[in-house]
Amino acid sequence: MGAILTQNTSWVQVEKALNNLFAAKINTAEKILKTDGETIATLITPAGYRNQKTVYLKNIAEWFIENAPKKLGTVAVGELEAARNELLQVKGVGRETADSILLYAFHLPAFVIDTYTKRTLVSLKIFDEKTDYETLRKWFMDNLNPSVELFQEYHALFVEHGKRHIIAL
């Protein structure tokens, strides 16, 4: 849910939306699908784009119910790109969202490039601001050992650095 809700908003706002969903006991894919859209939209209002994100939450919930039981714990690292391509077919799931789901939900070594990561790399003059997502992702994937723990740690460090030193989103 967080990977969808964080699109175009700050994590602070996402936490408010998640807290609302959890307080209403809407905390599984099944419950998202069973809950009417207006209820979800109201609960996720702090995260912005409430109607659009409601549709996206329902889309990913449907995908998750259909696919997660046969994928969780069974997708090998070598199948990462195939799983990523599948996720990218879900309306509302872009590259960052797909990589976040793979890294945090499926525990696969997919490097997440978010705004903090890109702005940090640009500020350090490692890449310029026109560098696209896939180029940045490939650079990390090609130059680091594929490790869920390492990629999560890097992601957290980029977010923290970005919040403190680059820009408050």
Backbone torsions as a table, in degrees:
resi	resn	phi	psi	omega
1	MET	NA	-41.5	-179.0
2	GLY	-62.0	-35.4	-179.3
3	ALA	-64.3	-34.1	177.2
4	ILE	-77.6	-47.1	-174.3
5	LEU	-66.5	-26.5	-176.6
6	THR	-78.5	-5.3	178.2
7	GLN	-62.0	123.2	176.6
8	ASN	59.9	32.5	175.7
9	THR	-157.1	170.5	-178.9
10	SER	-86.4	158.3	-179.8
11	TRP	-64.4	-30.6	178.2
12	VAL	-57.4	-44.4	179.6
13	GLN	-70.2	-35.6	177.9
14	VAL	-63.9	-42.5	179.0
15	GLU	-59.2	-38.9	177.6
16	LYS	-62.7	-45.2	179.9
17	ALA	-64.5	-44.0	178.4
18	LEU	-62.7	-42.3	177.5
19	ASN	-60.0	-39.8	177.4
20	ASN	-63.2	-45.4	179.5
21	LEU	-62.9	-45.4	-178.0
22	PHE	-67.2	-37.5	177.9
23	ALA	-63.2	-32.2	177.8
24	ALA	-86.2	4.6	-179.6
25	LYS	60.8	32.7	173.6
26	ILE	-103.9	82.7	-170.3
27	ASN	-130.9	16.7	175.4
28	THR	-138.1	163.1	177.4
29	ALA	-59.8	-40.7	-179.8
30	GLU	-61.3	-42.5	-178.7
31	LYS	-70.3	-33.3	175.7
32	ILE	-62.3	-45.2	-179.1
33	LEU	-67.1	-32.3	-178.4
34	LYS	-81.3	-16.7	-176.5
35	THR	-90.9	138.2	-179.3
36	ASP	-66.4	151.0	-175.0
37	GLY	-59.4	-38.7	-178.0
38	GLU	-65.0	-37.6	177.7
39	THR	-63.3	-47.7	179.0
40	ILE	-61.9	-45.8	-179.2
41	ALA	-56.9	-42.5	179.1
42	THR	-63.6	-43.6	-177.5
43	LEU	-68.0	-32.1	-176.2
44	ILE	-96.7	7.8	-179.1
45	THR	-47.3	-42.1	-179.3
46	PRO	-56.7	-26.7	-177.6
47	ALA	-82.8	-4.8	178.9
48	GLY	76.8	165.7	178.8
49	TYR	47.9	44.7	-169.7
50	ARG	-56.6	-41.8	-178.7
51	ASN	-70.5	-43.6	178.8
52	GLN	-63.5	-46.1	-178.2
53	LYS	-69.6	-28.1	174.7
54	THR	-62.5	-45.8	177.8
55	VAL	-61.6	-44.4	-179.3
56	TYR	-63.7	-39.7	177.4
57	LEU	-62.8	-41.3	179.0
58	LYS	-67.6	-38.8	177.9
59	ASN	-61.5	-48.0	-177.5
60	ILE	-71.5	-32.6	176.9
61	ALA	-62.9	-43.5	178.0
62	GLU	-62.8	-45.2	178.4
63	TRP	-60.9	-43.9	-177.1
64	PHE	-62.6	-44.4	179.7
65	ILE	-62.9	-40.5	-178.8
66	GLU	-74.3	-30.8	-170.0
67	ASN	-114.8	-33.3	-172.5
68	ALA	-59.7	-44.3	-177.8
69	PRO	-57.6	-34.6	-179.3
70	LYS	-89.3	-7.1	-178.2
71	LYS	-110.3	-38.8	-176.8
72	LEU	-56.4	124.2	178.1
73	GLY	79.3	-4.0	-177.5
74	THR	-117.6	-14.1	179.8
75	VAL	-77.1	118.6	179.2
76	ALA	-80.3	157.3	179.3
77	VAL	-54.9	-36.9	179.4
78	GLY	-65.9	-17.3	179.0
79	GLU	-99.2	9.0	-176.4
80	LEU	-55.6	-48.7	-176.6
81	GLU	-65.2	-36.2	177.6
82	ALA	-65.7	-43.7	178.3
83	ALA	-64.2	-39.8	178.6
84	ARG	-62.9	-45.6	179.7
85	ASN	-61.8	-36.3	176.2
86	GLU	-62.7	-47.2	179.1
87	LEU	-61.6	-37.9	-178.6
88	LEU	-66.7	-14.2	176.7
89	GLN	-80.8	-13.0	-179.7
90	VAL	-80.5	124.7	-179.9
91	LYS	-61.3	125.5	-178.7
92	GLY	103.4	-5.9	179.3
93	VAL	-109.0	112.4	174.9
94	GLY	-100.9	-171.6	-175.3
95	ARG	-61.3	-47.8	-179.2
96	GLU	-63.2	-42.1	179.7
97	THR	-64.5	-45.1	179.0
98	ALA	-60.6	-45.6	-179.6
99	ASP	-65.1	-37.3	176.9
100	SER	-63.6	-43.2	179.2
101	ILE	-64.0	-44.2	179.5
102	LEU	-63.4	-42.2	-177.0
103	LEU	-72.9	-46.2	-172.2
104	TYR	-94.6	-33.0	-179.5
105	ALA	-91.8	-40.9	-176.9
106	PHE	-98.4	-6.1	179.5
107	HIS	54.3	48.5	175.5
108	LEU	-112.8	147.2	-176.5
109	PRO	-76.4	79.0	175.1
110	ALA	-110.9	122.9	-177.7
111	PHE	-81.7	128.0	-178.0
112	VAL	-94.9	126.2	174.6
113	ILE	-106.3	111.3	176.3
114	ASP	-113.8	-177.5	-177.7
115	THR	-59.5	-40.5	179.8
116	TYR	-62.5	-42.7	-179.9
117	THR	-61.7	-50.3	-177.3
118	LYS	-63.5	-45.7	-178.6
119	ARG	-64.9	-33.9	176.7
120	THR	-66.1	-46.9	179.9
121	LEU	-62.9	-36.6	177.5
122	VAL	-69.1	-43.5	-179.0
123	SER	-63.9	-31.2	177.9
124	LEU	-84.8	-0.7	179.4
125	LYS	62.0	30.2	175.2
126	ILE	-81.8	-37.4	175.2
127	PHE	-136.2	163.1	175.3
128	ASP	-99.5	168.6	-172.4
129	GLU	-66.6	-14.0	179.3
130	LYS	-87.8	-5.5	-179.4
131	THR	-65.3	129.9	-175.5
132	ASP	-84.0	166.4	-176.5
133	TYR	-53.6	-50.5	-174.2
134	GLU	-64.2	-35.5	177.4
135	THR	-63.9	-45.0	179.1
136	LEU	-64.1	-46.9	-179.3
137	ARG	-59.9	-46.5	-179.0
138	LYS	-60.9	-39.6	179.9
139	TRP	-59.3	-46.0	177.8
140	PHE	-68.5	-44.8	-177.0
141	MET	-63.4	-34.4	-179.1
142	ASP	-80.1	-22.7	-171.8
143	ASN	-111.5	-1.7	177.2
144	LEU	-121.9	149.6	173.1
145	ASN	-66.1	133.8	-178.8
146	PRO	-66.6	108.2	-177.2
147	SER	-144.5	123.5	178.6
148	VAL	-58.4	-49.0	-177.6
149	GLU	-61.3	-43.6	179.4
150	LEU	-63.7	-46.0	-178.2
151	PHE	-66.3	-37.3	176.3
152	GLN	-65.9	-41.7	179.4
153	GLU	-64.2	-45.5	177.5
154	TYR	-59.3	-45.6	-179.4
155	HIS	-59.2	-46.8	179.4
156	ALA	-62.0	-40.4	179.7
157	LEU	-67.3	-40.4	177.1
158	PHE	-63.9	-41.8	178.7
159	VAL	-62.7	-48.2	-179.1
160	GLU	-62.6	-44.7	178.4
161	HIS	-61.6	-45.3	-179.7
162	GLY	-60.7	-43.3	179.6
163	LYS	-63.6	-40.5	-175.2
164	ARG	-82.3	-35.7	-167.7
165	HIS	-122.9	-18.2	-174.3
166	ILE	-102.7	-64.3	-178.5
167	ILE	-164.1	144.0	174.0
168	ALA	-91.1	114.7	-178.2
169	LEU	-88.9	NA	NA
